[in-house]
Amino acid sequence: MPKVVNLKILGEVQNVNLRFDASRYARQYKLKGWIRNESNGSVRCCLVGDDQEIANFISWLKSCFRISSVEADEMEIDAEYNGFEIRY
């Protein structure tokens, strides 16, 4: 059963194509949600998928970018997610 996870991604995460590459990965693996830069230098990502898909996404992020930490909070599904988008 899919769940919704709100990720706060910290490290060297802006101006390194993280949002573009993450959206491409998410679409390839049929994950839903969105990703955006935050004004404090972090990246926020809302991800819908099963436990293994979300764990794989986080592992992929850590292997491709200089991530210092990923904070993950599970949320209730509060909207319908159709695909994956970059938000501005």
C-alpha atoms as a printed R data frame, in Angstrom:
   type eleno elety resid chain resno      x      y       z
1  ATOM     1    CA   MET     A     1  0.000  0.000   0.000
2  ATOM     2    CA   PRO     A     2  1.467  3.375  -0.954
3  ATOM     3    CA   LYS     A     3  2.303  5.968   1.640
4  ATOM     4    CA   VAL     A     4  3.212  9.652   1.488
5  ATOM     5    CA   VAL     A     5  6.566 10.782   2.831
6  ATOM     6    CA   ASN     A     6  7.716 14.382   3.190
7  ATOM     7    CA   LEU     A     7 11.496 14.568   2.702
8  ATOM     8    CA   LYS     A     8 13.734 17.437   3.790
9  ATOM     9    CA   ILE     A     9 17.016 17.004   1.917
10 ATOM    10    CA   LEU     A    10 20.086 18.823   3.250
11 ATOM    11    CA   GLY     A    11 23.607 19.229   1.887
12 ATOM    12    CA   GLU     A    12 24.873 20.510  -1.452
13 ATOM    13    CA   VAL     A    13 21.445 20.139  -3.000
14 ATOM    14    CA   GLN     A    14 20.710 23.327  -4.941
15 ATOM    15    CA   ASN     A    15 22.230 24.296  -8.305
16 ATOM    16    CA   VAL     A    16 23.332 20.691  -8.948
17 ATOM    17    CA   ASN     A    17 20.347 19.446 -11.036
18 ATOM    18    CA   LEU     A    18 18.956 17.478  -8.097
19 ATOM    19    CA   ARG     A    19 15.326 18.421  -8.792
20 ATOM    20    CA   PHE     A    20 15.572 17.576 -12.496
21 ATOM    21    CA   ASP     A    21 17.369 14.272 -11.917
22 ATOM    22    CA   ALA     A    22 15.048 13.317  -9.040
23 ATOM    23    CA   SER     A    23 11.966 13.998 -11.156
24 ATOM    24    CA   ARG     A    24 13.372 11.874 -13.975
25 ATOM    25    CA   TYR     A    25 14.109  9.038 -11.513
26 ATOM    26    CA   ALA     A    26 10.645  9.312  -9.950
27 ATOM    27    CA   ARG     A    27  8.905  9.203 -13.312
28 ATOM    28    CA   GLN     A    28 10.997  6.241 -14.451
29 ATOM    29    CA   TYR     A    29 10.010  4.249 -11.352
30 ATOM    30    CA   LYS     A    30  6.367  5.445 -11.346
31 ATOM    31    CA   LEU     A    31  6.641  7.408  -8.092
32 ATOM    32    CA   LYS     A    32  4.275 10.321  -7.574
33 ATOM    33    CA   GLY     A    33  4.622 13.651  -5.805
34 ATOM    34    CA   TRP     A    34  6.681 16.815  -6.189
35 ATOM    35    CA   ILE     A    35 10.046 18.419  -5.401
36 ATOM    36    CA   ARG     A    36 11.099 22.054  -4.833
37 ATOM    37    CA   ASN     A    37 13.937 24.227  -3.550
38 ATOM    38    CA   GLU     A    38 13.427 25.891  -0.181
39 ATOM    39    CA   SER     A    39 14.658 29.392   0.697
40 ATOM    40    CA   ASN     A    40 16.909 27.973   3.456
41 ATOM    41    CA   GLY     A    41 19.033 26.031   0.932
42 ATOM    42    CA   SER     A    42 17.379 22.649   1.430
43 ATOM    43    CA   VAL     A    43 15.161 20.725  -0.969
44 ATOM    44    CA   ARG     A    44 11.674 19.514  -0.019
45 ATOM    45    CA   CYS     A    45 10.158 16.459  -1.668
46 ATOM    46    CA   CYS     A    46  6.739 14.872  -1.223
47 ATOM    47    CA   LEU     A    47  6.943 11.279  -2.394
48 ATOM    48    CA   VAL     A    48  4.178  8.692  -2.815
49 ATOM    49    CA   GLY     A    49  5.199  5.048  -3.040
50 ATOM    50    CA   ASP     A    50  5.719  1.880  -1.084
51 ATOM    51    CA   ASP     A    51  8.438  1.463   1.557
52 ATOM    52    CA   GLN     A    52 10.966 -0.154  -0.780
53 ATOM    53    CA   GLU     A    53 10.462  2.400  -3.573
54 ATOM    54    CA   ILE     A    54 10.972  5.282  -1.134
55 ATOM    55    CA   ALA     A    55 14.063  3.644   0.391
56 ATOM    56    CA   ASN     A    56 15.482  3.098  -3.116
57 ATOM    57    CA   PHE     A    57 14.846  6.769  -4.000
58 ATOM    58    CA   ILE     A    58 16.661  7.980  -0.862
59 ATOM    59    CA   SER     A    59 19.583  5.587  -1.493
60 ATOM    60    CA   TRP     A    60 19.821  6.796  -5.081
61 ATOM    61    CA   LEU     A    61 19.856 10.452  -3.921
62 ATOM    62    CA   LYS     A    62 22.663  9.748  -1.450
63 ATOM    63    CA   SER     A    63 24.706  7.941  -4.096
64 ATOM    64    CA   CYS     A    64 24.408 10.730  -6.683
65 ATOM    65    CA   PHE     A    65 24.565 13.959  -4.643
66 ATOM    66    CA   ARG     A    66 26.378 15.367  -1.621
67 ATOM    67    CA   ILE     A    67 23.595 14.796   0.863
68 ATOM    68    CA   SER     A    68 24.330 15.490   4.520
69 ATOM    69    CA   SER     A    69 20.940 14.252   5.763
70 ATOM    70    CA   VAL     A    70 17.447 13.284   4.705
71 ATOM    71    CA   GLU     A    71 14.659 13.828   7.206
72 ATOM    72    CA   ALA     A    72 11.579 11.759   6.384
73 ATOM    73    CA   ASP     A    73  8.134 12.262   7.919
74 ATOM    74    CA   GLU     A    74  5.227 10.043   6.947
75 ATOM    75    CA   MET     A    75  2.038 11.961   6.200
76 ATOM    76    CA   GLU     A    76 -1.600 11.209   5.566
77 ATOM    77    CA   ILE     A    77 -2.616 11.259   1.909
78 ATOM    78    CA   ASP     A    78 -4.247 14.684   1.633
79 ATOM    79    CA   ALA     A    79 -4.468 15.057  -2.136
80 ATOM    80    CA   GLU     A    80 -4.506 13.029  -5.311
81 ATOM    81    CA   TYR     A    81 -1.083 12.835  -6.873
82 ATOM    82    CA   ASN     A    82 -0.937 12.424 -10.645
83 ATOM    83    CA   GLY     A    83  2.657 11.919 -11.659
84 ATOM    84    CA   PHE     A    84  5.703 13.767 -10.363
85 ATOM    85    CA   GLU     A    85  6.413 17.482 -10.823
86 ATOM    86    CA   ILE     A    86  9.050 20.086 -10.095
87 ATOM    87    CA   ARG     A    87  7.551 22.984  -8.166
88 ATOM    88    CA   TYR     A    88  8.916 26.508  -8.151
